[in-house]
Amino acid sequence: MTARIEREPQRTLPIVIDELAAQFGEAPALLSDRGTLSFKALAARMNAVARWALAQNLDGKTVGLLMTNQPDYLTIWLGITRAGGSVALLNTNLRGAPLSHCIAIAESRHIIVSASLHEGLEAALGQAKLAAQVWIHETDLDVALKSFATTPLPAAEHPGPRLSDRALCIYTSGTTGPPKAANISHRRIMTWSYWFAGILNTSANDRMMNCLPMYHSVGGIVAIGSVLVSGGAVVLQEKFSVHRFWDDVVRWDCTLFQYIGELCRYLLKVPENPHERAHRLRLACGNGLRADVWRPFQERFRIPHIIEFYAATEGTFSLINVEGEPGAIGRVPPFLAHRFPSAIVKFDVTHGEPLRDENGFCIPSAAGEAGEAIGQIAARDTTGARFEGYTSAADSEAKVLRNVFAEGDAWFRTGDLMRKDARGFYYFVDRIGDTFRWKGENVSTFEVAEALAACPGVVEATAYGVLVPGADGRAGMAALVLDAAFDLAAFHAHVQEHLPPYARPLFLRICETIETTETFKQKRAQLARDGFNPTEIRDVLYFDTGDAYVPLDASLFAHIAAGKLRL
């Protein structure tokens, strides 16, 4: 599926959309409650946007796009990139300084915004004193597009971009500082689209349920491009609804579902839906599906096949679990190892860097041993794995690990701790920065949370490390959401059985909900900053005495803070 890409350096996704329009015509391409576009209508709208962009002299410029999930989201960035511009996909949940930061680092002097988000955008621009030309999608842009032709843009009018040109800026989550804007070339968009089309074996008979945000690489490119290039249709949901999900899957007659692991876990927690097994889904594809959720999700909802994958928006290698191995994020088949050189190297959690031997080179992790996953960076003039970097040269350099196994080599740091078993399957361990050290051991918050979530009565769990006065490292703490089946004594026994002593949470925080990001990642950093002081936290707290979890009140907290209890 990807072999043709390098042979045609000016065949980008907008060009492909015109080809698809000629082939599939009135067949549906994008479906949503806000309207449907056929392949013909998608191409027509894209071409009108391209001509509008040329009239605005946007060739070579970056346009910010701040819009909710809808068909026009795709037509806009396709059209602008066809005209030689690039588009920064702005997170619709951002306000104030975080939003203005993202606009500034991409140097977006032009912004297209949904009417519902316009007021927040203007406030962010005003606070940061940023100047930008703003078009409101439903009024300014919609009216302007009516005066532009919808036929394909001929090369004589504009030759269009090349594969190596930047098409998009997609932002990192900002878990290790402010978000960074990753450069996404037309080549990367084409590769993602056709690679996943091959992996998912998509066809014109497929319909993809996509309820992930379109400002991210999976919801905005992978889930859409992989189906469109085969003539299938994509259902764009503005937001994920755990209660309406199966009704929508059946209503739109979907055959594919693009997930994030947390969505699957949420679906398992709700009562039975009449449509949850009456669908035509043949496959679910995504990332972050935990081992303890995999089988129950697949069996309860009658999902024939699950394809889990690992990839970073700006990364140089990916992993795909096509075998359906529960909990594994994939492997690199031997016949593809030359295309995606990767390794796991020993990591020093205390210093936040890979360990080096006496010669200054990194040390490969043994089978089953956790370490940082890295991918070799190919030269720019090869067809291998490229690192396209960020809009900031300093941010780009910070992700590069040099002199890894030989003088002068360069590898991309994923920032993820993984382990690989004897069969070559990779397993996610934790994000660097989330792992903490206690009693001389590295504790994976991901693995602790997975063990806790398997206890009856635990609806949701997250783990993190907290500072304790006078103690080295960080002590384990867990925030839990519970149901009526929870039993504290049984939970303590479960923890003792399933976790080694150093990984058992000393402190518990019982919450009504655990706050998440827009991509359903738990916000552990704030919980860690909150600590375990009962005078500052309204939630119920517990402390593990070794024999049982007991209520943590102000008196017990004072004893712990004064170092009077041995932890």
N, C-alpha and C positions, 0 to 999 in steps of 0.2 A: 504493500500500500504506500510506503514511503519512498520507494526506489525512484519514482519519477521526479521527485521534488528537485533534486540538485541539477537535473538535466535542463530545467526550464526556470532560470533565475528571475524571470519577471512574471511567473504564474503564481500570484498571491491569492489569498482567499477571496478578495473581491472579484478577481477574474474568474475564479471557480464558481462563485455565485451566479455570474452571468451565464456560464456554461450550464449550470444546473437549471436555471430558468428556461433555457432553450430546450433542455431535455425533459423536465418534469412539469413545466407550465403552470397549470392551475392546481396542481397537487398541493396540499397544505404543507407549509414549512414551519411556521411559528404559530402556536395556538395559545390563547390566553383569554381570561375573562374580560380583558381590555381590548380584544380584537384579534383577528386571525389574518395572517399574511400567507398567501401562496408563494411558491418559488418565483413566479412571475412578478407578483406584487413586491416581494422582498427585494428583488433586483431593481425594479423600477424606483422604489423609494431610496435605495442605496445610491443609485445613479443621480437622482435629483439632489441628494445631499452632497455628492461629489462635485457636481457643478456649482452648487451654492458655496462649497468650501473654496473652490477656485476663484469664484467671484469675490470672496472675502480675503483672498490672498493668504490662505492658510497653508499652502505648500511649504513644508519645512518648519512649521510652527507646531506648538503643543496646545491642544484644546482640552480643558478639564471637562469631564462628563459626570454630573451629579444627578442621577436619575434612578428611580425605582425600577424593578424588573418589569419589562414590557417589550413587545416586539421592536419598537423604535429604538430601544437601547442598542440593539445590534445594527440596525440600518444606519444609525448615526456614526458609530465608529468605523463601520465598513466603508461608508462613503467618504469620510474625512481621510482615512488612510489610503483609499484609492486615489485621492487627489494629492498624495504626498505628505500629508500632515501626520501627526501622531496624537494619540488620545490618552490622557491620564484618567484612569477609572477611579473616581473618588468614592470613598466609603460613605454611604448615605446616613450612617449613624453618627458621624463626626459633627461636632459643633465647635465654635470658638477657635481657640489656639490650635488644637490638633488639626482642624480642617484647614486653617490658613497655612500651617506648616506643610501639609501635603501639596497644597497649591503652589507654594513657594519653591519647594525642592524640585518640582517638575517644570518650573518656570512657565506655568500656564497663564498666558495673558488673555486667553479667550476661554469662556466657560459656558456650557449649555446645562441648564438646570430645570428640573421639574418645578412646576408652580408651587407645589406643596413644600419644597425645600428652599425656595428663593429667599425668604426672609432670613433664614439661618445663614445662608451663603453671604448675603449682604452684610450681616452683622460680623461674620468672620473676616470679610474683606476690610470692613471699616476698622475693626480692632487692630488688625495687623498693618493697616494703611497700605494695602495692596491695590494696585490698579489693574482692572481686567474688564474686557468687553464681555458683557453677560447677555445671553439669549435665553429667554424662557421658552421651554420646549412647546408647551401647549398653545402659545400665542405667537411670539416673535418668529420662532423657527417654522412652525407649522404654516403660518401665513406666507412666509418667504419662499418656502419650497414649492408652492403652487405655481410659481412662475418659471420653474426650471424643467427642462426636458428630462424624460425618464429612460431614454434609450441608452445602451451601453456607451461609455465614454471611449471614443477611438484613440488609438495611440498617437495619432497626429495631433489631437487636441491636448493630450497629456499622456506621456509614456507610462506613467504609473511608477510605483516604487519597485525596488528589487528585494529579493529575499533577505538580503543582509541589512536592509534599512529598518529603523525602529518603527514599529506600528503602535505599541501601547506602552504605558507605564502602569505596572500593577504593584500595589503596595504590600510590604510585609506587615505582619500583625503588630509589630512594635513591642513584642514581649521582652526584648533586650534593649530597650531604649525607644526613641521616637521612630515611627514608621519610616522605612526606606523605600524609594521608588525604583523598582527593578525594571531594567530595559528589556522589552519583549519585541523581538524582531518578527518580521513576516515569516521567516524560516521557522521560527519556533512555533508560531500559530499553525502553520501548515503541518509541521511534524506532529504536534499534539493531535490535530484533527484526524489525520490519516493513520497515525499509529493506533489510536484508540478505536478508530473505525475497524481496523483489522483485528484488534484484540477482542472487541465486542461482536465482531462479525455482523455489523449493522447492514440493513437493507432498506429498501423503500417501504417495506411493510412494518417498520419499527416506529414506535412513538416513545420518546424519552420523557419521563417525569422529572422535571428540574425545578426544585424549590430552594436552590442555593443562590446566594447573591451573585449577580452578574458582574460585580466589580472585582471578583476573585477569579483566578485562572480556571478552576474546575467548573464553577457555575457559569462563567462567562465565555469560556472557550471550549474546554474538553467535552462537557455534556452536550454542547450545542453543535460544535463543528464535527464531532465524530458521527453524528446522526445525519446532519444535513448533507455531508459530502457523499452519502450513499442514497440520498433521495428520501430519507425518512423525515419525520416531523418531531418537533420539540415542544412540550408543554411548559410554558413559563408561568410559574406561580410567584406572586409577589412576595409571599412569606410562607414558611412551613406551618401547617396546622396539624397538630397531632390528632385532633378529633375529626377533621375532615379528610385526612390523607387518603384513606382507602376508598372513600366515596369518590374523590377526585380521580384516583387511579382508574377506577371502573368507568367513571363518567367520560374520561378522555380516552379510554381503551388503550392504556399504556402497556408496552411490552418491556420497557427498561426503566430502571430507577437509579438515579445518581445520588448516593448517600454520603453523609458524614456519620461516623460511628455513633455519635450522640443521638442522631435522629432515630436510629434503629433501637437504641435503648429506651428512648421516650415512648416509641410505639409499643414496646413490650409492657410498659407500665400501665397502659390504659385498658379499660374493659373491652371485651370482645366486640368487634364491629361486624355486622352482617356481610360486609363486602371484603373482609380481610383475607378470605381464601377464594373469592369469586372473581378474581382478576385474571389477566392474561400475561402477567409479568413472566418473562423467561430468564431474566438476569438482573442482578443488582450489582452495581459497580461503585467503588468509593474507597475511602481510607478512614482509618481510625476505628474499625470494628473490633472490639475487644473479644478475646477468646471466650469469656464467660457469656457473651451475648450472641456470638455467632450461631451456634447450633439452635438455641431456643428461638432466635429470630427466623432462621431458615425453616425450622419445622413448623412453628406456629402459623406463619404466613405463607407457607407453601411456595418458597422461593427455589426454583430448580437449581440455580447456580449463582454463586457469589464470587466476584473478582475483586479482591483487595489490591490496592497498589500504593506505592510510596513515591512521591516526587515533590520537589521544591520548585516553586515558580521560577526561580533564578538558577536552579541546580544544574549539575552536569550529568547526572545519571538518575535512572528510575528503577524501581523494582515492581514486579507484577506477580501476584499469586494467582495464576490461572488454574492451579491444581485444586483450589478450594481447601487448602490446609488451614484449619481454624487457628486464628491468632497470628499467623505469619503475614508479613507485609510483602512477601515475594522473594524472588531469588533472581540471579543473573544466570541464565542458561549458558553452559560452556560455549555454545556456538555464537553467543552475543557478547562474550566477555571482552573481546577486542574492541567492541564499539562503546562499551560502558565500563571502562576500568574503574573499579571501586575497591575499597579496603575498609577494614575496621582497625583502628589503632588504639593502643592503651592510652588511657586518659587520667590525668591528675585532677580530681574534682576540687581539691584545695586551691590550686593555682589556676584552674580553668584552662589548662593547655594540655595538648598531647605530650606524653612522656617521650624522652629521647634517650638513646643509648650512649655509650662512651664515645661513639663517632659522631654524635649529633643527629642521628637519623631516628625517625619514628619507629616504634616497636609494634608489629602486628599483634592483634589480640588472638589468643588461642580460641579454638572452637568452644562455644558456650560462654566465653568471657566478654563482658560488656566493654565497649570502647566507642570512640567517636567515629561515625561513618564519614568517609571522605570519598570524593570522586575526582579522578585526574582531569585536569583542564587541557583540552586539545588546543593545538595552534589554530589561529584564526583562518589559515588557508587550507584547513583539512575539513573533511566531512564528519569528523568525530564530535565529541561532546564539547560544546563551547560554553564559556562563562561570559555572558553579555553584560554583567555587572549592574551597577545602579547609576542613577544620575549623579551621584557624588563619587569622585575618584577615591576619596579616603574610605568611604564605606565599602567600595569594591575591593580595595586592597586588604581591608580587615578580614574579608572572607577567604583570602587566599593563604594556604599553608605552603611554605616553600622548603626546598631541600628535604623532602619527606623520606624518600628511599634512595635518592641519588642527588648529586649536586645539580642544581638548576631546575629540578622538576617542580611542578606547581599543581596543587590539588585544592579543590573546593571544599570548604568546611561546612558540613550540613548543620552543625550545632545540635545534632541528635545523637544520643547514645543508643547503640544497638548491639545485639549479639547474633552470631550466626551458628546454626547447629551443624552437625556432621554432614547433613544432606545438602547444605548450602542455603537453607531457608533463613531469611533475616527476620528478627523480631525486634520491635521497638521497645526500648527500655525507658527512656525519659528524654526530655529536653535538657540540654546543658543549662544550668542555672536553676532548674527545678529539682534536680538531684541534690541532696544535702548529705553531710557527713556527721555521723553520731557513733560514739563508742569505737572510733577508728574504722568504721565501715561506711561504705557508700550506700545510701538509701534511695531507691527509686520511688518517687511519688506515684508514678503511673502503676507500678507493680503493687504498691501498698493499697492504693485505691481499688484496684482490680480485686484484691483479696477481700477487702472490706465489703465491696458491693455484692459479693457472693453470699453474704450472711443473710438469712431470712429477716425480713423487717426493714432492711436498708434499701431505701428507694434510690438514693444517690449518695455518692461518697467522693470526697477529694482529700488528698493528703498533702502536707507541706511541713517545712521545718520552722521552728520558732526559737528565738534566742532566749536562753535562761541565764540569769545573772550567775557568774562564777563558773559556768560550765563551758567546756570546749565544744565547738560545733553547734549543731542545732538539734533540739529534741523534736521527735515526731509528734504531729498533731493532725487530727482529722476532723473535717466538718461533715456532718451527716444529715440527710433528710430521711425521716423515718415514717413508717406506717404502723397500724395498730398491732401488727404481728411482732414488732421488735421486743426483744427481751434482753436487758442489759447484761445479766449474768451469762446468758447463752452467747451473747456477742463477745464477752471477755474470753470465754472458752474457745470461740471460733478464732479470735486473734492469736491466742496462745498456740493453737494447733497449726495455723496456716502461715504464720510469720515468724521469722527468727527474732530473738530478743531485741536486737538493735533496731529492727524495723517496726516494732510494735508501737503504735501511737501512745504516748504518755498522756496526752490531753485530747479530749473530745469536745466538739462544739455542735450542739443540736440546733439546726436551722430549719426554718420553714421552706426556704429555697436557697440554692447556691447560684449566685449571679454568674452569668456567662457572657461571652462576647457575642457578636452577631453571627459568628460561625460556630457557636455552641462550645467554645473552649472555656473551661472554668477559670474564673478570675482568682487564682491562688495567691497572687502577689499581695493583694489587699488583705486577705485573710492572714497571711504571714505577718504583715505589718501590724495587724490588730493584736496579735499575741494571745495571751490567755489570762489577762487581768479581769476578774469578774466585776470589778467596779467600773470598767469601761465597756464591757460587752453585755448586752441585754440577753443574749441567748444563754441557754442552760449549758454549763460547763462541767466536765468530769475529769478526774485525775486517776491514773492507774497506780494503785499502791503495790501492785505485784500480785495481790490476791483477788482484787476486784476493782472495778471503776467506782469511785465515790464522788459525790458532789464536790465541786471546787468552789469554795466560798472565799471570802476575803481573808479569813484567818489562815486557811491552808495555803492560799497564795502567798501570804506574808512569810510563812515558814519556808516555802520553796524559794522565794526571792532572796531570803536571807541565807540560803545555803544550809538550812538545818535538816533537810531531808536528802538522803542519798538517792540519786536518780540512776 
